[in-house]
Amino acid sequence: MERYKVTLTGETDLLMNSDNLDFDAILEKWKRDPANKGESVAGDDRSPAWRWLRCLYSEGGLVVIPSDNLMTALREGGAKVPTGKRGATFKRQTQSGLMVDQIGWPIMVGGKSISARGLKEQLADEKDFDVHQEAAMGMGFDLFVKRARIGRAKHVRVRPRFSAGWTASGTISVIDETITKDVLQMILDYSGTLCGLCDWRPSSPSAPGPFGRFTAVVE
């Protein structure tokens, strides 16, 4: 088995949109509370103002890029790298022949990690969305507000947005001998250029976008 340190650097901005079931349950309970009647505007993520916190991927109190997302990027990149055997690619080997060692790689902005726990403690009861935007900027990212068409209606969506230059690093253990350091580098090159990470990335199945592209250094 070989273990490699991998450092990703954002070539484009990155958008997060976690499928956070626990947070969704909290939000639904909040909506059903009569005391909060009129506090939420249908189809607008700015109400309640803290709704965007559900989009953050977090682990150990820090904002991270989850291993699931990294494995998806590796699979999509591996599908573009030929093995040299009758048109086969490294797609399958990226899921059976290597593993991301950490549950998540902390995302770094300006060389500093971001405290998800601190943001939630600071903003969980804050009703002013402008305060949320200021707090996010103080942590090194911003809140991307955009109208999105859902059916025939347009909804206001809010996503944490990390500017190009973000970094994330961790280790990948390789057990398949055909995945050499050069092959892993090639897989990550394709992943970063053509696939990307997280929301509205080039390889998004339903709505491809420009976000989440990166370069990778394998050591």
N, C-alpha and C positions, 0 to 999 in steps of 0.2 A: 504494500500500500504506500502511496505517495501522498504527502500533504502539501498543499500550496497556499501561500497567502495571496489573496486577491484584493486589489484596491480598485474600486469603481469611481470614476469622476464624471459628473454630469456634463454632457455636451449641450443639452437643452434642459429647460425647466422640468421639474417632476411634480405630478399631481397625485395626491393620495385620496383613496376612497375605500376605506375598510368596510367589509361586510360584518358589522359589529352587532351581533344578535343581542348581547347583554345590554348594550346601550339602547338599542331599539325598544327593548322591553321597558327600560326606564322612561324613554320618551313617551311611549304609549300610556304608561301609568300617569305621567305628568299631564298628558292631554285629557285624560278622563277625570282629573281632579277638578271639581267645580270652581275651586279658587283660581284656576288658571284659564277660565273661560274668557275668550277674547284676546288672550295673550299670543295666540298662534295664528298666523295667516297661512291659509292653505296654499301649497305650491310655492312657498318662499322659505328657503333654508335659513334666512336671517331671523326667523322667528320660530321658536325661541332663539335668542342670539347664540346660545351655546350649542346648538344643534351640530355645527360643523365639527365639534370635538369627536364625534363618532367616526369621522373619516380618518383620524390618525391611527396608523399602525403603531402599537407600543409593546414593549417587552422589558421587564425589569425596571419600569419607570421611565424608560427612554423612548423616543420616537425612533422607529427602526424600519428597515425594509425586510419583510418577513422571508424566511427561507422558502416558503411556498412560491412567492413571487420570483425569487431567484431561480428556483428549479424550473419554473415555467419559462423564464428567459433562456435558460440553458437548453431546455427541450426545443424551443423554437429556433435557437441558434444552431443546435446540433442537427436539426432537420435540413440545414442548408450546407452542411459540411459532408462531402462524400467520403466514404470509407475506401473507395477504390474497388469494391466488390459488387459488380452487376447493378450499379445504380443505387446501392444502399447508402444510407447516411448514418450519422452518429446520434440520431434522435433517440433510439431505444437505449443506447449505452449511457446517455446523459441521465436517464432515470434509474438505471440498474447498476451502472458502473462507477458512480460517484455520488457524493453526498455533501451538502452544505452542513458544516459542523455545528453552527450556531442556529438557534431558533430565529434570530433576527440580527441583522447587521445595523448598528446604530448609524443613523444618518448624521453627517457632520456638516455644519455651515460655518465657514471661517475658522475651521479647525476645532469647533466646539460641538459637543452633542447637545441635544434638546430634551429638556425634561418634560415628558408627557404628564407625569404626576403633578409637577408644579403648575402646568397650565390648567389642569382640571381643578386643582385646589383653588387656584386664583380666580377662575372664570365660571365655575359651575353655577353660581347664583347671579352672575352679571347679566343684566337685561339689555344693556346698551351695546349694539353691534359695533359701534365705532371703538369702544373700549377693547373689544375682542381684536379688531384689526390692529390697534396700537400694540397690544400685548404680543400678537404674532410677530409684528415687525421688530419688536424688542428682542425676540428670540431668533431673528434672522430669516424669517420667511414671511409670506403674506397670504391673505385669503383671496382666492380667485373667485370673483362673483360673475356669473354668466347666465344668461337666459338659455334654457334648453327646451326643445320641443318634446313634449310627452303626449303622444297622440295628436290631438288637434290643439291642445293648450300649450302655453309656454310657462315653464316653471323657472324660478330663480334658484340656481344651484351654487353652493359654496364649497370650495375644495381648498385644502392647504396646498400652497404652491411654493416649491423650493427652487430658487433661481439656479441657472446653469453654474457649475462650479461646485455643487454639492458633492460630497464624497461619502463612501461607505466601504468598509473593509471587514474581512473575516477570512476564514480558511475553508478550503474544499479538499476533502479526502477522496482520492481516486483509487479504485480497486481494479478497474479494467486496464490491463496493460496496454491496450491499443490507444487509450487516451493518454498520450504523452503530454509533456508541458506545451509543446508547440501546437498540438491538436486542441488542448484546452484553451490556449490563447486564441486560436482561430475560431473556436466555438463562441467565445466571449466577444470577439471582434464582430462576428455576425449578429450576435445577440444585441450588442450595443448599437450597431449601425442600423439594423433593419427591424429589430423587434422592440427593444426598450423595456421599461419597467412601469408598473402601476397603471394609473388611469390615463385614458386617451393617448395611448402609446401607438406607434406605427402598426403593431400587430394586433391591436384590439379587434376582436371578431366582428362586432357590429358597427363600431364608429372609430376607425383609425384616426390617429392624430399625431401631432409632432412632439409630444412630451415623452420624457423618460429615457431619451437616448444617452448613451454613455461610452466612455473608453475604459479599457481594463488593463491593469498591469498584473502579470502573474509572476510570483517569485517562489 
